[in-house]
Amino acid sequence: MDPLSWTGSLGTFLNPALLVLAAALILSALAQMVTSLFAAEQTLRSGPDGKLLARGGALGFFERSTGWLFFGLVLVVLGYIVGGVLMPYGKAGIIGLMAKQFLPVWIALLLTYALSIRFKRRLGLYGKLFDSTVGMIGFGIVMFWVYTALLAGGFGMISTHGALEQISGMKNAKPGSALSNEGLFPHYLLGGDNLARDVFSRMVLGSSVVIAIAPVATLFAFMVGITLGVPAGYYGGKLDTFLSFLANLILAFPVILLFYLLVTPEIRDTGIPSYMAAFLFAFPIVFFVVLLNSRYHTQPRKRNLRVGVVFAVLFWLYLSLLSQQGTPFNFLPGFPVDLFDIDAGLLTVFVSVVFVNSPTVFRIVRGLTMDIKTRDYVAAAQTRGEGPWYIMLWEILPNARGPLIVDFCLRIGYTTILLGTLGFFGLGLSPESADWGSTINEGRKLMQIYIHPALPPALALLSLVLGLNLLADGLREESLKD
C-alpha cells in the first residue's frame, strides 16, 4: 500500500482554486479594513420598503467581495468533503479519507440543521439561533464535536484504530503512512506519535473525554450557583453577605493553583475530593425538589408523587456517582445498582471543575436576581400571595435564562481549556488518556523534529472553543432581540 498525499487526485483542480480564493479573500479583507479607516463616509443603499440592502461605494464593494470570496472558499472545502466521501479509497488523499470517516457526523449534522430550520419558529431561543449566521456556524462546530464524541466513544465509529493500539514500525510515522499489516486500516491518516499510536484516532476519541466532562461539570456548577445565588440575591442581608464572602474566598485563589491543589495524588488520597463530591452533587437534588415543591405546593397529591419520583431517581444517580472504588463512599454493589464506574482521577477533575466554576456562576445569578426582583411582574406575584421560592424559581429564574445560557456556552469553553491545561501538565487524568491536553503534551516533546502529533489535538481544542464562543455570540445577539 502506497503512502497517501493530502488531497490525492482532488488536488489537481481544487488546490489551485483554494489558493487563489484564499489569497483573494485576504486581499479583499485587507482592502475592506483600509477602506473603512481612510475612505470617505459611505452611503447605505436601501430598497423601496426601506430595508437595508447593501453599503455603497468602495467599502460596500469590498464588503460584498469578501462575502462572496468566503462563500467560494466554503464551496471548495465542501468539494474536498464530498469528493472524499464519493471517491474510492485513497483517491481523495488524507483529507478525503478523513471526510469519509466522518460521514456519520455529516449525516447527523445535515439532519439536525434540516429539522431545526424546518421547525425553528416552534423552538424558542434555540430556533432563533438559526436566524444568526454566527450562531449557526458556532452551533455547527460544536455539534460536529458532540456527534464525533457520541459516535466514536459510544458506538466505536469514526476512529480507525484504538487509542492505545501500537503498531510496529509506525513510531512518529508521517501523515498518510501505510501500514505493513493489511488486516488493519491501511493507513495512519494523521501519522503516528512517539509510541506508534494513531494520531487521528486519538484526536477523535479524545473528544469523548472533553464532551463527557466539560458540559456536565458546567451544568453541575450552574446547579450549585443557581441554588445559592437566587436566594442570596432575593433575600439579601446576612445570607447574602455570608455566601458572597465564601464565593469571594474561593475566587481569591488563582484558578490553576487551585486545580493543582485539588487534583494532586496526595490530596486525592486524603479523600477530600470525595467529600466535596458528596456536598456538591447534592445540589441538583435540592434544586429540583424545591422547584417542584414550589410549583405544586397547592396540589399535595400531585406534588408528593412528582417530588417522590424525581427525588428517588436523582438520589439513585447521586449514590451511583459517589460510590466508586478507592473512595470513602464505596458502598454500592456493581451494576445494575451502581450505574457508573468512574475513574478516581476523572471524578477528581469533575469535582474540581464544579468547585472552581460555582462561585462565578453564583455571582452572576445573584446580580441578575437583585435586578429582576425589582420588576413589576415580581411585585404582582407577591401581591397574588405567591411564596418566595415560587417567585425565585418560576418568576425570576426564567427571566434570567438569556444571560445564563450565554454564560453557560462560554463557561464550557473555559472548562475545555482548563481540562486541556490539566491534561497537558499530567494532572487528574491517567497518563494513557486520549484527552487533547495529554496528547498535546506527548506531541510537544518532539515538536522540533515531528510537528504532526501535537497539531491535530491542538486544532481540535481551538475549534471547539471557537465554536462555543461563536454560539454564545449568536445566542446573545438573538436574546437581545426579545
ABEGO torsion letter per residue (X at the ends): XBBBBAAEAAAAAAAAAAAAAAAAAAAAAAAAAAAAAABBBBBBBBBAAGBBABBBEAAAAAAAAAAAAAAAAAAAAAAAAAAAAABBBGAAEAAAAAAAAAAAAAAAAAAAAAAAAAAAAAAEAAAAAAABAAAAAAAAAAAAAAAAAAAAAAAGBGBABBAABBBBGABGBBBGBBBABAABBABBAAEBBAAGBBAAAAAAAAAAAAAAAAAAAAAAAAAAAAAAAAAAAAAEEAAAAAAAAAAAAAAABBAAAAAAAAABAAAAAAGAAAAAAAAAAAAAAAAAAAAAAAAAAABAAAAAAAAAAAAAAAAAAAAAAABBBGBAABABBBOAABABBBBAAAAAAAAAAAAAAAAAAAAAAAAAAAAAAABAAAAAAAAAGBBAAAAAAAAAAAAAAAAAAAAAAAAAAAAAAAAAAAAAAGBGBBAABABAAAAAAAAAAAAAABAAAAAAAAAAAAAAAAAAAAAAAAAAAAAAAX
